[in-house]
Amino acid sequence: LTITDFINILRHYYKSPLVKMDELEEHKIQTWRDLAIRQQHKMLVSIDPNQSIYQAVVMLVESKIHRLPVIDSIIGNVLFILTPKKLLQFLFAQFEEGPQPRFMSEPVRQLGVGTYDNTAMVSQETPLIVVLNIFAERRISAVPVVSEQGVVVDIYAKFDVINLASERTYDNLDISVQEALSHRAEGFEGVHTCLGSESLRTVIRRLVEKQVHRLVVVDTRSHVVGIVSLSDILSFLVLKAPKIFSS
């Protein structure tokens, strides 16, 4: 069961702040999982330990998932979980040890790494249920929160939704994003950003060192230009760059 499943359950049962979602307290995990499968018609995506890193990246990117179980095909045990963060850390370490491909020095936006068209954004007053719908409908994992002037002031990610479960505050999803973020656990370091003119190497190093899943791409006035995620980087490094720069 993932945070995405939990979001879909919330969207399925939520009616209004006046109607309690008693089903969340009563249903078993299997009930939730069955509902998620019926809604999305998806089964578990996994990989065998003998398959390659290339195949793992393809599965993560094409399935738009953030965790890939490595399962022993003979006995069916889960051996470990592959994530984009771990894969990028491994690949970056390999790049650092050897000669640098020339594309690592090129601007991230010029390379087309990231999302720059129709980037989803919300205001601090946006109702939380609207944000959850954006996550589900656009299949994204975070949205920048911007001020009235369009300046990025925060970010709301799928991971933040877990606070609703831990504090049992999911009966009112009409609260604002700003109020929802006030329940965020301590330790949040703020929004991590980059410029579109920064090199791919710089962007990857920042993602790895800060251990974050994405950077908000901004201009010199901190206006949102786009987003670069771990999946964007992996897709470029493993699937696109070898074809573009093979010559």
Beta strands, then each sheet from edge to edge (+ up, - down):
strand 1: 68-71
strand 2: 78-82
strand 3: 122-123
strand 4: 142-146
strand 5: 152-157
strand 6: 193-195
strand 7: 214-218
strand 8: 224-229
sheet 1: 1+ 2-
sheet 2: 3+ 4+ 5-
sheet 3: 6+ 7+ 8-
end
